[in-house]
Structure formats: structure tokens, C-alpha cells
Amino acid sequence: MAKDDRDILAVLKFELNFLETDGYGRSVRTPWKETSIFQDSITCINFGDPDRSRPCDECLLIDFVPIDQRSSNVPCHHIPVTDRGETIESIEQGMSREEVEEAVKDWLRKIIHQIEVERIRPTTH
């Protein structure tokens, strides 16, 4: 379970807005290096920390990662983002960067909607 105290809905909405406006493009500091979905956004609890000092299991996104992938090097890249269960890692192999970002945007919209519906649904006792 995540130990990040940020609101998941706010973080996901930020990420969606980030993708819809600028996207991941190339870093000004390292233009030769491809940017990484989630890792190169403030969504990542280790954003700006080259030592990655916080474990990924403290990240809000860990709850979307299948249990058997949570100890992988980049767990958030194992989140199923398509209806067929494809992950960021798997679709990066066969899709353009734009297609990968579109798949992530679609996933974000779906998850944001689910969370919003859950939050407005009255609790029954």
C-alpha cells in the first residue's frame, strides 16, 4: 500500500493535464535521453532524485501495479493501461511515443472517472 500522502485523484489529474499539454518530450538537461512515462513527471515520488531514495512501493501508483510486478525495477511501467491488459513496458516496444502517451491518457481518464464516481457515491451502511 502506498505511503504517499498526496491525493490520488489530484495526482492523476495532474498527470493527465501534463500529458495533454506538453507531454514527455525531451529533457532540456538530457536531450539525448528518452524520457520515461511517470518517472519523469512529478507523479513519481523520486522525481528529481537521481538516487531514487524512496522505494516504489511508497508511490500512489503502486496500487495499480499487479502484485507480481511490484518488485520490478520500474513497477509503474507494469500497470495495465489498455483494455487488453497491455502495460507501458509492453506497448513501448511496438508503438510510437505518441501512441503510448495516448494509451496512458485513456487509462488516466478511465481511472479518474472511476475514482470520481466512487467518491460521490453515497456510502451504504
C-alpha positions in Angstrom: 0.0 0.0 0.0 1.2 3.5 -0.9 2.7 5.7 1.8 2.5 8.8 -0.3 0.1 11.2 1.4 -0.9 13.1 -1.8 -4.5 12.8 -3.1 -4.5 10.2 -5.8 -7.2 12.0 -7.8 -5.2 15.2 -7.8 -2.0 13.4 -8.8 -3.8 11.5 -11.7 -5.5 14.7 -12.9 -2.1 16.5 -12.9 -0.6 13.7 -14.9 -3.4 13.8 -17.4 -3.1 17.5 -17.8 0.7 17.2 -18.2 0.2 14.7 -21.0 -2.5 16.7 -22.7 -0.5 19.9 -22.7 3.2 19.2 -23.0 3.7 15.5 -22.7 7.0 14.0 -22.0 9.1 15.4 -24.8 12.9 15.6 -24.4 14.5 16.9 -21.3 16.4 20.2 -21.7 19.2 18.8 -19.4 19.5 15.5 -21.3 18.0 15.9 -24.8 19.7 12.7 -26.0 17.9 10.6 -23.4 14.3 9.4 -23.9 12.0 10.5 -21.1 10.2 7.9 -19.0 6.4 7.8 -18.5 5.6 8.5 -14.9 9.3 8.6 -13.8 9.9 11.9 -15.5 6.9 13.6 -14.0 6.2 14.9 -10.5 3.8 12.0 -10.3 6.9 10.0 -9.4 7.9 10.1 -5.7 11.5 10.1 -6.8 11.1 12.9 -9.4 14.3 14.9 -9.4 16.1 12.4 -7.1 18.8 10.7 -9.2 19.4 8.3 -6.3 15.7 7.2 -6.2 15.9 7.2 -2.5 12.3 6.3 -1.9 11.1 2.8 -2.7 8.5 2.5 -5.4 6.1 0.7 -3.0 5.6 4.1 -1.3 4.2 5.6 -4.6 0.5 6.2 -5.1 0.7 4.3 -8.4 1.7 1.0 -6.7 -1.9 0.1 -6.1 -2.4 -0.1 -9.9 0.5 -2.5 -10.4 -0.1 -6.2 -10.4 1.2 -7.8 -7.2 3.7 -10.0 -9.0 5.3 -6.9 -10.7 5.6 -4.6 -7.7 9.2 -5.5 -7.0 10.3 -4.9 -10.6 12.8 -2.1 -11.4 10.0 0.3 -12.7 6.7 -1.1 -11.3 4.6 1.7 -12.7 5.5 0.5 -16.2 3.7 -2.7 -15.4 0.3 -1.0 -14.9 -2.2 -2.5 -17.4 -3.2 0.6 -19.4 -5.2 -0.9 -22.3 -8.3 -3.0 -22.4 -6.2 -5.9 -23.4 -4.1 -5.6 -20.3 -1.0 -4.3 -22.1 1.4 -2.3 -19.9 3.5 0.7 -20.6 6.5 -1.6 -20.8 4.9 -3.9 -23.4 3.4 -1.2 -25.6 6.6 0.9 -25.7 8.1 -2.0 -27.7 5.6 -1.8 -30.6 4.1 1.7 -30.5 5.2 5.2 -31.2 5.7 7.6 -28.3 2.5 9.4 -29.3 0.5 6.1 -29.2 2.0 5.2 -25.8 1.0 8.6 -24.4 -2.5 8.3 -25.9 -2.9 4.9 -24.2 -1.8 6.3 -20.9 -4.2 9.3 -21.3 -7.1 6.9 -22.0 -6.2 4.9 -18.9 -5.9 8.0 -16.8 -9.3 9.3 -17.9 -10.9 5.9 -17.1 -9.3 5.7 -13.6 -10.0 9.4 -12.8 -13.7 8.8 -13.7 -13.8 5.6 -11.6 -12.4 7.5 -8.6 -14.7 10.4 -9.0 -17.8 8.1 -9.2 -16.6 6.2 -6.1 -16.2 9.5 -4.2 -19.6 10.8 -5.0 -21.4 7.6 -4.4 -23.2 7.6 -1.1 -21.9 5.0 1.3 -24.4 2.5 2.5 -24.4 1.1 6.0 
